[in-house]
């Protein structure tokens, strides 16, 4: 994570190459205050993930909108002990 945070532009290049999402789209959230993160215990921030899906949808990166609620399994959540 330290390397990711140390060079934001390089991180965006890697994400762009991996996810095929344009850098201008990534620039709207990658390593910014609206980026989803993993707080202690590794619980996902589902509202932030939904915002990411919405950004991808608005940019035409998804063939149809994604509802994070449809992907969230009720028995799988952090922290898993």
C-alpha positions in Angstrom: 0.0 0.0 0.0 2.9 2.4 0.7 4.0 2.0 -3.0 0.5 2.7 -4.1 0.2 5.8 -2.1 3.8 7.0 -3.0 3.1 7.5 -6.7 -0.6 8.2 -7.5 0.0 8.6 -11.3 1.8 5.3 -11.5 -1.0 3.6 -9.5 -3.5 5.0 -12.0 -1.5 3.7 -14.9 -1.4 0.2 -13.4 -5.2 0.3 -12.6 -5.8 1.6 -16.2 -3.8 -1.2 -17.7 -5.5 -3.8 -15.5 -9.1 -2.7 -15.5 -9.1 -0.9 -18.9 -10.7 2.2 -17.2 -9.6 5.5 -18.7 -7.2 7.5 -16.4 -9.6 10.6 -16.5 -12.3 8.3 -15.0 -9.9 6.9 -12.4 -8.8 10.4 -11.5 -12.3 11.2 -10.2 -11.8 8.8 -7.2 -8.5 6.8 -7.1 -6.7 7.7 -3.8 -9.0 10.6 -3.1 -11.4 11.2 -0.2 -14.3 9.5 -2.1 -12.2 6.3 -2.8 -13.4 3.3 -1.0 -11.1 2.0 1.6 -10.8 -0.8 4.1 -11.1 0.4 7.6 -9.7 -1.7 10.5 -11.4 -5.1 10.4 -11.5 -4.9 6.6 -15.2 -4.1 6.4 -16.0 -2.9 2.9 -17.6 0.6 2.4 -20.5 -0.5 0.1 -21.8 3.0 -0.5 -18.3 4.1 -1.8 -18.1 0.9 -3.9 -21.5 1.8 -5.4 -20.3 5.3 -6.2 -17.3 3.7 -8.1 -19.7 1.5 -10.1 -21.8 4.6 -10.8 -18.8 6.4 -12.1 -17.9 3.4 -14.3 -21.5 3.3 -15.6 -21.6 7.0 -16.4 -18.3 6.7 -18.3 -19.7 3.8 -20.4 -17.4 1.3 -18.9 -20.2 -1.0 -17.8 -22.9 -2.4 -20.2 -25.5 -1.8 -17.6 -25.6 -0.2 -14.1 -24.6 -2.4 -11.1 -26.4 -2.4 -7.8 -24.0 -3.3 -5.1 -26.8 -4.6 -2.9 -27.2 -7.4 -5.5 -23.6 -8.4 -5.0 -23.4 -8.2 -1.2 -23.8 -11.6 0.4 -25.6 -11.3 3.8 -23.3 -13.9 5.5 -20.0 -12.7 4.2 -18.8 -9.5 5.9 -15.8 -8.3 7.8 -14.4 -8.8 10.2 -14.3 -12.5 9.7 -12.9 -14.1 12.9 
